[in-house]
Amino acid sequence: MKRFATLLLAGLCCAVFAQAGYAQAAGDFKPATTNVWGAEYPRVDSQGRVQLRVKAADATKVRINFWSNPKADMEKQADGFWTYTTPPMVPGLHYYNFVVDGAEVSDTGSQSFFGGSKYASAVEVPEPGSTYYSIQDVPHGQVRDVWYNSKVTGSWRHAMVYLPPTYETQTKQRFPVLYLQHGGGEDETGWIRQGRANVILDNLLAEGKCKPMIIVMAYGYAKRAGQPAPAVSGPPTSPDRARAMQEMFSAFEDDLTQALIPFVDKTYRTLPTRENRAMAGLSMGGMQTFQITTKHLDLFSYIGGFSGVGGGMGGGPVDLKTAFGGAMSDAAAFNKKVRLVWVGIGTKEPERMYQGVNNFHKTLDSGGIKHIYYESPGTDHEWQTWRRSLKEFAPRLFR
Amino acid sequence: MKRFATLLLAGLCCAVFAQAGYAQAAGDFKPATTNVWGAEYPRVDSQGRVQLRVKAADATKVRINFWSNPKADMEKQADGFWTYTTPPMVPGLHYYNFVVDGAEVSDTGSQSFFGGSKYASAVEVPEPGSTYYSIQDVPHGQVRDVWYNSKVTGSWRHAMVYLPPTYETQTKQRFPVLYLQHGGGEDETGWIRQGRANVILDNLLAEGKCKPMIIVMAYGYAKRAGQPAPAVSGPPTSPDRARAMQEMFSAFEDDLTQALIPFVDKTYRTLPTRENRAMAGLSMGGMQTFQITTKHLDLFSYIGGFSGVGGGMGGGPVDLKTAFGGAMSDAAAFNKKVRLVWVGIGTKEPERMYQGVNNFHKTLDSGGIKHIYYESPGTDHEWQTWRRSLKEFAPRLFR
């Protein structure tokens, strides 16, 4: 008890302002904007280099693990800290952890973001000259935490809802809705915390570049009421695993279409028609988007896949005659019914992902399906690709 | 890149459902409600025992560190996991981390909550028969994430705002406001994520036990625009440190009274009078509450301190003639002006904290200051004390 009292008083009085003063390499390093209050590390310089440190006095080996790079050994200092400075990194938010004697360790200096199915550290490397995802002195929409009761899953589910600034001021107006999904291993908070979707929309709206819209961000994992979670196991290519994933996707599809959409249309001043409803998602969320929207064209008329599209991420061929229950088999009819198909990918994404999306784009082309194809220059399978995707995608909605 | 693709596909397809099947002690252990999707550990049984495990194949020593208990050694298993089962724990949310060869490690199976100035793991031990902080099938208010531009701090600041269910339906009605503060080392998300303030209010409202109110949860740390963060350093008892803390408190006071309150009154349908404004906080937030409200009795008429009150947490004597700028020196005048003073403490809190609050209660008594004193049976300086405090405090507001 006493120990805790001391700890807490210390937390009150000093953990607030971390003591800096660690020897640093040359450069104009500053604490990352993603750090917790007062933490001096990680630090980022104007070249995009990142300095990290972690205390592990008794460890024999400590490695830094940026998820988009090979692991690297950190260097032990005399004071029990291990340090590392990266080469310049591409702008954006980069997940990482330390590996201390074989254990995955979060960085206590960093905020944690839900990614890779766990709370993970991440460092923001600024993009010089980019303000579209920075908070500005413009009218701000509000993000709401909501809980809805889903009969499909038999549980209360949490979602995030962005309402544009004019939602509060134009109280007679009704608004179109974009359903915007996170990726595999992430959750419904990702588009706000990592993606800054609300800030991007506020800024687009202030510049008159997009229509005011509601954005609904749901939790993309689901299991059916009273059922066990689908037993996903076996190697990635196994049919059993694919079947279990489909079970999970199917439960989410029903949750979205039977529970969440009715809840949103009942709770907010929406325009509850297919012409005013869009869906998009990143990675796994993009796959879910294509599966769900093509099956429910009565509900959606705008479709976006950010680094994740039809046919999964493996890059396998898609036969538009049979894919999506044949929804695209008659290109002319599909083009008439669907107002936008949008697919995007980062040029530095893993080859398999890049090819998967690029091949899908080519398949759409050869099948005569009208669509927009976007490449984000220099970015990986990370949030900078998806922030840019949203910035490109949103202005094309509800026109 | 390839590595990342594999990692991500694995994340997509299998991290979703963690593989359980770890040998377990006898008992009816179930995954904690605070776990991330699919994580089987930590597990809690009906006696409140918690089973933990962490993989650290190459480590030589791994300890479990529940913040309210002494550290304990974990036991290495043949498969590279280290395991530990606690004795029965008091109900509530318990912060913890692992210590792997001297490094503090979060549990990847647990959600992370901001506490102790970092993102920390925590496990929820249910309170048998308690439903007041469980989500129920009752009307739900909504929690909003808001950002306001503070001239005091020269920055955009994030706050959480709970609006009661009737805010949406009774669109002509205006509502009283409770400003509710987190503790040292926590942030504005604590009262929702750890404290479940919104759920507690929804449930109280559904039972007709409290008045509909708006709750505003601000970030309690602040520094003045253009100034460095107050340099808090030196031993806990040093006057310099105390002065730096006061600087920080003072910046927060101005931010709250000059930026946040005007923002809230402009943005929401509030009743913007002192009779309809309350402030409360836990631990450091309780100290801030007493400092700020007594100085601004033109703004507030309800005051709550949960495990943190006037005079700090050290339990030192408070002289009501001089404390709070003399606001309580004339008890009759103070009692007439202030509608509620409420102080609470958990009976199992560290002695120093318990005595600090209990002595303050006695000082109020002997000084003739009317107040409510509450003790939470069996709970420590942890969230269960503060959830109970809110449940006791909120029904007394705005009567």
Interface residues (C-beta under 8 A of the other chain):
Chain A: M1 K2 R3 F4 A5 L7 L8 L9 A10 G11 L12 C13 C14 A15 V16 F17 Q19 V36 W37 G38 V54 K55 A56 A57 D58 A59 T60 K61 V62 W67 S68 P70 G80 F98 V100 D101 G102 A103 E104 V105 S106 T108 G109 S110 Q111 S112 F114 G116 S117 K118 Y119 I135 D137 H140 Q142 V143 R144 D145 V146 W147 N149 W156 E168 T171 G183 G184 G185 D187 I192 N198 Y221 A229 P230 A231 V232 S233 P236 R241 A244 M245 M248 T267 S283 M284 M313 G314 K348 E349 P350 E351 R352 M353 D380 H381
Chain B: M1 K2 R3 F4 A5 L7 L8 L9 A10 G11 L12 C13 C14 A15 V16 F17 A18 Q19 V36 W37 G38 V54 K55 A56 A57 D58 A59 T60 K61 V62 W67 S68 P70 G80 F98 V100 D101 G102 A103 E104 V105 S106 T108 G109 S110 Q111 S112 F114 G116 S117 K118 Y119 I135 D137 H140 Q142 V143 R144 D145 V146 W147 N149 W156 E168 T171 G183 G184 G185 D187 I192 N198 Y221 A229 P230 A231 V232 S233 P236 R241 M245 M248 T267 S283 M284 M313 G314 K348 E349 P350 E351 R352 M353 D380 H381
